[in-house]
Structure formats: structure tokens, C-alpha cells
Amino acid sequence: MKYFILTLLPTFYFLSFAGVYSNAPQHLITKSHELTDIKDIPFAWNLRDWLGKKVDSLSMDVYYPTGATSNKNYPTVMLIHAGDFTGGNKTNESSMCDELADYGYIVISPDYRTGYNRDGSADCTSDTATLINAIYRGMQDCKACLRYIKANANQYNIDTNQLFIAGNSAGCTLALNTAYTNDSVANIYFHDQLKSLGSVDASGNTLPNNYRLKGIGGMWGTIMSDKMINKNYRSFPTMYFRGDDDVTVPDSAGLMFSCPGSRVIFSGVAIYDRLQNQQTPAVYYLLAHAGHGAYDEEFCIENIACFFRNLFLKNPYSGKYNNYIPSCPQFNGEQY
């Protein structure tokens, strides 16, 4: 009998331990696994396009760093695609998303609504009022995506304390204006759109607007006013790229499409100077004899990745740079 009891003791001990362990928090008993890219995640619903047609939903793609695992959260960048506000989709910048993920960031690539009354023969005969409507819809969609990824951060291993926004061309314009616009700001700079298209902060989903952005990466886009940048309210560290022969966006302040009677918009050195005036880190790149789409994507992503990294390491920097001079201190091309 004694031998029988002794042989059962290890079994009772194991069963008792297993019973206690099974009540432990799930993250303690679930082994980590490698994270892989996820496509077509809906984040906004019940919308209308620029022609008033129903848009059932918008979706986003998630790109993970190579070797990313489920037991760790990662700094995250929402990267917004180009397309002149007439087209394009979240796959446009897939190579750029992959490059940025290679530096250790989760990259979110969202779709947004496009379309406006554009005369293909000449920008100055296009309807700039409907263009501003398109920018506003895009902002609504980007902000819906930011709300969604903040609310579902744990599901996607997102570090919400290190959340950035970036964009290319039209995507840069959306990144800048999305970062700086809430309904109060919209009432000043997008007054007609706020009245006709509704809240910029409550379209597509009803999740809370409690995300916080740490910085902006911008490639040749515009902001509606440099006065939107105000350190008492919002002033985000920014890296910005432009070609000095770009006629699509002004070097400083200028008319939209350089068209008489159109709205004044701000870009380039105006953004850099305003950020410096507000004691906010900023880097401005200007490429000689280059138009829209001045710098190659590899150079832009490399330097944006480093700029963001130094922000969350509390080692920000500023400066103006010409041509292909790296601004990144001690860049070694590795993941952050």
C-alpha cells in the first residue's frame, strides 16, 4: 500500500499544479509565435463616396517586421498611399511598407475614399472645392483607422506609446492634416466640409479618439495652414522631403495647383520654419532640380525610420539637408 501511495504522489502533484496553472493569465500559458502580415482588415463601415454611392467598408493591411513575435509590442507607423485623391489603394506602397517594417516597425496601410471633380486636361479647370472634400473624406478615414488600431492594439501587438503617421504625396497631405485636425480645427479650416460631410472625428466607426501620435513623416504634401502647428495644442516632430522644381506643392506658401483664385496651402520650408518656431524637432530635405516624387523611397524610409527611432529614444534632432545627405546619426541599417 505504501508503495502504491508513493507512486501516485507525483501524479497528484502534477494534476494539482496543472489545475492551478490553468487558472493563470492567458499570456503566461500561451507560447509566443511569429507574427505574419495580415491583409484586408475592416476598420470603417457605412460610408458614402464622392458620388454619394454606398461604401460598405474600408480595410487596412498590417506588415510585421521579420522575426516579430507575439510576446512583444512594436512601434507602429500608419503609412498612407499616394494617388492624387483620384485613385490608388493600400497596396500602392507595399514595397515601402516592407522596407519600413524591415527597420522594426509594424506598418499599417489603410484604404481611404478617393475621387473629386477633376478635369484631366488642366488642374486649374478642376473643382478645387470637391478636391478639399476628398481631402476631408480621406482624413475621416485615416482617423477612423487610427481609432481602430488604438482600440485593437493588443490584437496586433501595437505599442500605442510609439504611434507615428507618414504618407507619400496625397498620403503626405492626409498625414499632415489628419494629425492636426479635430472638429474644432475643422470648423476653422474645413468649415464647409464639417457642415456637409460631418465630424472628422466620428466617421466610419464610433471608437474613442484617444490615440496619440509621436511624429510625422512626409513626402511632398501640403497642410491647410501653418498656424495649425501650435505647441500649445499640437506640434509633431516631422521629417519632410521635397524637390525644388515641384510645381504640385509650393516651396513655402502658395496657391493650390498654382491656380489663380484657389486656396492658399503650405508646404516645404513653411512647415519646417513653423515647427522650429514652435521648438519642435524637424528635418527638411530639398533635392535640387527635382520635381514631385523627388527622392527615392529607400532613402526616405531609411531616414524616416531613424528619425522616428530617435524620437522614442528621446534623442530628437533637426536640420535642413540637400540632396542625398543622410541626417540619421550612426545609422547602421539594422532593426530598431
N, C-alpha and C positions, 0 to 999 in steps of 0.2 A: 504493500500500500504506500509506504514511504517513497519507494522508487517511482510509483505512478504519479504521486503528487509532485515530486521534484521534476519529473519530465513535463508536467503540464504547466509549471510556473512560467517558463519562457513564453508559452502560448498565451496565457492570461495576461502577461506583461505587454506582449505585442498588441493584443486586442485592446487593452486598456489605453495604451499610448496612441494607437490608431484612432480610437474614439475621441480622445482629446484633440489630436492633431486635425481631425476632420472638421472641428469647430473653429479652427484658426482662420484668420482673414484669408480670402481667396488669393491675394497677391503673394502670400507666404507659401502656398502649396502648389501654385501653378508655375511650372518651369518657363523660363523666358524662351522666346522663339524669335527667329529672324523676321524682320518686317519687310514686306514686299509692296511694290506700288499698287495702288487701288484706283480704279477708274470709275467714272460716272456715278458719283455720289450726289444725290439730290440735296440741295440746300435752300431752294426758294420755290414757291408754288403760287398758282393762281394769279398770273401776271398778264399784261397786255403788251403787245409790241407797238412799234411806232405807227402802224396802220390800224391799231385797235383790235387786232386779232389775238385770240387767247393763246397764251404760252403756259402750258401745263406745269412745267418745272424747268429749273436750271440746275446744272450739275457741275461738279468740280473733280479734278484728278489730284491724287496725292502721290508725290515722289519721295522716296526714302533714301537716305544715304546708304551706300553699300556697307553691309555688315551691321546695320541698325538693328537693335534688339528691343523686345517688348518690356524689358525691365528698366528702361531709361527714357526720359523725355528729351526732346531735341529742340533747339532754336528753330523757328519757323518763319518762312517768307511766303507771303502771297504775291505771286508774280502774274501780272495782268498782261494779256496779249495785245498786240497791235491789230490794225485793221481799218484805220481811218473812220471808225464809227459807222462804217457801211457793211462790214462783214468780219470774217475771221472767227476763230473759235479757240477753245482751250488747248487744242493740240498744236496751234501755231508755234508756240515757244517750247515745244517738248525738248529740243536739244539744249536750250538754255536752262530749262528746269533740271535736266540731268546734270548739267555742268555745275549748277549751284548746289544740287544735292551731293555732288562729289566732295564738296567742301564741308559736309557735315550738317547741312540744313535739311529739314523737311520742307518741301516746296509744294504749295497749294496753287493749282492753276484753275481758275474759275471761268465758266462761260458768263457772258453778260449780253443783254439785249442791244442790238445794233440797228441802224437804219435811220435815215433822215432824208429830206428833200434835197438831193444833191444833183446839180446839173453837171454831168460828166465832162462837158466841154470847157467849163471855166469855173474856178472856185468862186469868183466874185458874182456869178449869177446864181449861186446856190442860196438856199434859205438858211441863213445862219441861226435864225430863231429855232428851227427844228433841229439844227446841229446842237444847240445848247440843251434842247430837250433830250437828245441822245446822250449827251454827257451826263445829264442828271439821272436818266434811267440807269446808265452804267454805274453811277455812284450808288444808287439804291441797291443794285445787285451786288456790288462789291461789299457794301456794308452788311448786307444780308449774309454774305459768305463769311465775313469776319465774325458776325454774331454766332453763326453756326459752328465754326471751328473753335471758338471760345467755349461754347456750351458743351461741345463734344470732344474737348481736348484730350481727356483721358483715353478715349476710344482710339485716338490716332497718335498718342504719345507726343503730344504737342506741349512744349514749355511755354505757357501763356505769359511768362515774365520776359520772354525774349521773342516778341512777335513783331515782324517787320513787313513792309509793303514795298513793292517795286513794280516797274512797268516799262514797256517799250512803246514809244510813240503815243498812239491813242491810249495805250495802257499806262504810260507815264502821266498823261493828263488825268486819267482816272485815279492813279495812285496819289498824286498831289492833292487833287480836290476832295477825294474820299477822306484822306487823312485830316483835312482841315475843315470839313463841312459837317455841321449838325443842323438841326432845324432852325436854330437861332441864326446861324451864319447863312443858311439858305434863304432866310427871309430877307437878307440884305443883297446877296449876290445872285440868287436864283429865285427871286420873288415870284415871278410868273410861273415858274416850274413848280414851286412849292404849292401854289394855289391850284394848278391844273393837274399835276401828277401826284400830289400827296406828299406825305412825310418822306424825307430822305432816310430817316432812321427807323421806319416801321413798314417796309415794303418787303414782300416775299416770305417773311416769317415773323413771328411775334416774340422771338428770343430777346433777352435783355441786351442793351448796348453797354456792356461792361468790360469790353476788351480794351487793352492799352497798347498802342503802337510805340515801338522804340526808335524807329528810324525809317527813312525813305531812300530807295534807290531809283533814280530817274534817268531815262534815256530819251532826250529830245521831246519833251512835252511842255504843257503850259499850266498855269494856275490863274484863276479868275482875277485875283488881286494879291499883290504882295502884302497888303495890310491884313490878309487872313493869317499871316505869320506873326504871332504875338506871344511872347514868352509868358505873359500873364494868363493866357488861355491855352494856346497850342503852339509849340515851336519844335519841330522834329529835326534832329540831325539828318542831313541829307547829302548824298553824293549825286552829282548831276553831270551829264555828258551832252555835248552839242558840237555841231560843225559850224564854222564861222560863215559858211555860204548857205546855210539853211534858210530858205525863204518860207518854209512852212510855219516855223515858230520864230518869234523875234529874239534878238540877242538880249534885249532887256524888256522894254515895254513897247507894244506895237499893236496895230490893228489885226484882227483875226483874218488870216489869209492875205494880209496887206491890202485889204479891200476898203475903199472909201465908204464911210458911214457904218462900218462894222464895229464890233465891240473891242475895246482895248483889253489885251491879255498880257500876261507877264511870264517871262521865261529866263533861262540862262543866268547872266550876271545879276539880274534884278533879284532873283531868288537867293543867289549866293550873298549879295550885299545885304539883303534884308535879314537873312539868318545871322550874318556876322554882327549886324546892328543889334540883334536880339541875343547876342552872346550864346549862339547855338552852333555846335560844330557843323562845318560844311566843307565840301570839296567840290570844286568846279573844274571840269575838263573841257577844253576847247581845242578842236582839231582844225588846223589851217587847211583852207581850200577844200573843205568837205561840206557836203550838203546834209539832207535829212538821212538818218541812219549812219552817222559819221563813223563811229568806232565799231570794230568787230566785237561780236558778242563774247568771245573768250576773254578779251581784255576787260570789258565792262564787268562781267561776272566775277572775274578774279579780284578786281579791286572793290566791288561792292561787298563781296564775301568778307574781305579783310576789314573793310570799314565797319560793317556790322559786328564782326568779331571783336574789334577794339572797343566798340560801344559797350558790349556786355562785359568786357573785361575792365571797363572803366578807364580806358586809355584812348579817349577820343582825339581826333586831330582834324585840322582844317588846312585849306590852301588852294591856290589856283595852279593848274597844270596845263601845259600844252603838249600836243602830240601824244606819243605813247610812253610817257614817263610814269613809271609806277609810283603811286602815292603810298602804297602799303608798306609800313615798317616791318622789315625782317620777314617778308613773305617767303614761304618755303613750299607752297603748293599742296600742303597736307590738309586733311580734315581738321576742322576746329572742334 
